[in-house]
Amino acid sequence: MATITKVNGQNVLLDKFDSFGAMLAYAGGNPSKRSSDTGSPKFTLTKNYAEANKLATEGWHVVRPEVERLLTALQERIDNRLDLVSEVQYDTSGGAVDVGRWLTGEPECMFNFVPVPNERMGRVVKVFIDYGASAAYSAEFIRERGVVLCALVDTLQKMRIGCELWGETAVEYGGHPTHVHSTVVKLHDASTQLDIDELMFALANPSMLRRITFSVRELAGVGENHGYGRTTETVYAVEYGADIRIERLKERYSTMMENPVEWVVSTIKGLGLI
């Protein structure tokens, strides 16, 4: 249930969920669904709320081939950094000789490259995704962006980086810029095994916003006589201290959409992971 909460120095009507399952249970209990149920399939990629809930619960994997194609391209860029690194191990026998050591009479002049765990293993990265988007963005565009997000999260997993993943979207409502409602949900806890297939709906299906979140807003009383609010900057990510903060859709042309491989690589580099 939405409550007025001070977040980052601002009073916000906040709906915060500690798991995606909790969000689905709450949104599904809305007895008076409006656009969250009747919205156009062209706008949401689902027929109604029931279908969206079914996909969110049971899985939505139609974007898997696109995610795999992107991951293949990423693997060509960072394959040698995905799992293990190698260090030189010297011995009296081995696969190659260190000529310098041999010339000095060092018995352990032979060496092998031995794989060892990368020092980044065990690190946890907090990722905040603003999944908000105005009605001007097509369902297909939101889906395409989600494919890139899935590839980023899956790449972090393959690099053995723990990932705490949150989603947030905020709107100004009631015609007043100081009236802000924010929906915040923890999509994945770093202490549990990450299955990217389970996250595909939340990251890439426009019904995450336009059915599930719309139902949360309906329960909060947001949108009555004023649509479903005007998308605005998220507020919770700043207070929480996200390592990666992905902003809402603001423009159609960006590195993320035009060159997703480069965007994922630069994002990971920015954290000093490669």
N, C-alpha and C positions, 0 to 999 in steps of 0.2 A: 504494500500500500504506500502510495506516495506521501512523503513527509517533507516539510520545509526544513532544509538542512543548510548550514553554512559550509560552503565548499570554496576553498581558495579565496576566502574573504567575501564571498558572494552568497546571498540567500538563494537557494535553488530548490524547486520542487523536485525531489529526487526519488526515483524508483531504482533501488540497487538490489541485485540478485547475486548470491554467492555461487550460483551454478546456472548453466543453461537450462537444466531440467527444472529448476525452481522457477525460472522465468516462463517456461512453457506451461507449467502448472498454473501459474498466476494468470497469464494471458488467456489461457484456455477457459478459465472460470468466468470470463466476461459474459454476463447474461444478455447484454444488449450490444452486440457487435454491429458496427456500421460498415464503414469502408474496409475495415480489417477482414470482413467476410465477403462484401459485395464488390470489392474493387475488381477492375478488369484483369483478366488473365494476361493481357498484353502488357499491363503495368506491373504485374507481380510474378509472372511465370507459373502461377497456380490457379486452379479454378475457383477455389474458395478457401476459407480458413481451415476447414477440416483437412483438405489435401496438404496445405502448408504444414500443419501440425504433424501429419503422418510422415511427411518427408523429413521434417526436423527430428522426429523421434526414431524413425526406422532407417534413415539414411538417404542421401541424394548424391549420386555418384556420376551423373552424366558428364561432369566436367573433368573426370579423372583422366581421359586421354589427353586433354589440353594441358593439364598439370604435368603429366608425364613427359610430354614433348618439351615443355619449358624446363623441367628438371634435367632432361638429357642435355639440353644446351648449356645449362648451368654446370653440369658435371664435367663438361669439356673444359670449363674455365677453372674450376676449383676442385677437381677430382682428387688430386694428391693431398688435399687438405681436409677431406671430408671425415676421415676417421683417425688413422694413425700417422705418426711421423717417424722418421728413422734417425738413429744415432749410430756412430761408428763404434764397433766393439773390437778391440785388439786381442789377438791370441797367437799361439805358436803355429796355428793353422787357420786357414780361412780362404775366402774366395778371391782375394786380391792382396798384393804386397804393397806396403808403404816403403818406398825406396829409401827415403830419408832414414827411417828406423833401421832398415836392413844394412845400410852403409855404416851406421854407428855400432852395429853388432847387437842391437836390441833383439832378444829372442822373440818377443811378442811383436813381430813386424808384419804379421798377416792380419787382415781385418775383414769383417762383414758389416753390412748395413742391417741393423736389427730394428724391427718396428717396435715402437713404444707408444703408450697412450699420449695423446696431445695434452698439453697443460691446460687447455681450455675446457677439457672434460670436467663436468661437475659444476661448471658455471651456469648460473640461471639468469636469463634475460627477460625483463618485463616488457611485454609488447602491448601497446594500447592502439586499438583501431577505431577510428571514428567512421562508423558505417553509414553516417547520414548522407543524404542526397536529395536535392530538390526534385520536384516532379518533372523538371526539364530533362533529367537524365533518363534514358531508356532503360528498361529492364535488362536488355542485352549488354549495355555498357557497364552496368553494375556487375553483371555476371563476369564479363571480361576482366574487370578490375579484381574480382574475387579470385580468379584463376591465379593472378600474380601474387595475391596475398597467400594463397595456399602454397604456392611454390616457395615463398619466403619462409613460411613456418616449417614446411617439410625439409627445406635445406638446413635450417637451424637444427632440426631433429637429427638429420644425417651427420651433422658435425658434432653430435653428442652434446649439444647445448640444451640445457633445461629451459623450457619456455613456459612462462606464466602469461597467459593470453587473456586480455580483457577487451570487451567491445563497449563503445559508448556512442550515443548520439543525443544531441541537445537541440532544443528549439525554443525560440521566443514565441509566446502565445498571448492571446487576449489583446493583441494589438499594442502591447507595451514591451519595449526592449528590456525592461528590468524584470519581466516575468519570464523566467526560464525554467523549463522542465528538462531533466536529463534522465535517460535510461542507461544504467550501467550494469554490465553482466560479466561475471568471470566465466570465460569460455573453456579455459583449461588451467588446471593446477599443475605446477611444475613437479609435484611429488608423485604424479600418476603418469603412466605410460601414454604417450601421445599417439593417437591414431588420426592421421590427417583426413581419412574418409569420414570420420565422425564430425569433422569441423567444416566440411564443404558446404553444407547448407548455411550455416551461420556466416561464413566468410563470402560466399559467392551467390547465394540465392536472394534475389530482391525481396522475396516474401519475408525474409528476416526483418527487414525494415517495414515493408508496406502491408504486412499482415500481423506478424507477431508483435512488433513494437507499436504499431498503430493500435492494437488492442490494449496494450499497456497504457498508452496515452488516453484512450477512451475511458479506461477505468479511473484515470487521474483527473478526468474532467477537462483535459486539454483538447482543444479543437472544436468545442461546441460553438457554433456560429462563426468560427474563424479557421476552418480547415484543420490541418494538423500541425500548425505552427510553421514558423520560418526557421530553417536550419541555421544554427549559429555555432560558435566555437564550443568545443567540449570544455568542461570545467574540472572533471575529476582527475584526468590524466596528469595535470600539472601538480596537484597535491600529492598524488601517489608516487611520482618520480619514475616515469616510464623511461626505459632505455631506448626503445623505439616507439615513436609516436607517429602514427599515420593519420594524416588529416582527412577530413571529409572531402567528397568530390566538389571541387571548385572550378576546375577547368578540364576541357576535353583533351588538351594537348599537353603532355608532360612526359618526362623520361620514363616514369612508371608504366604509362600506357604505350608510348612509342617504342621504347627499348627496354622491355621488362627484365631481360637478362642483366643488362648494365645496371639497372636500378637495384636489383637484388644484390648484386656483387658490391655495389657502392655502399648499400645499407649495411652489409656485413662488415665491409672494410672500415666503415665509420665507427664501429664498435671495437676495432682492433682484433677481430677474430681471424682475419687472414692477412 
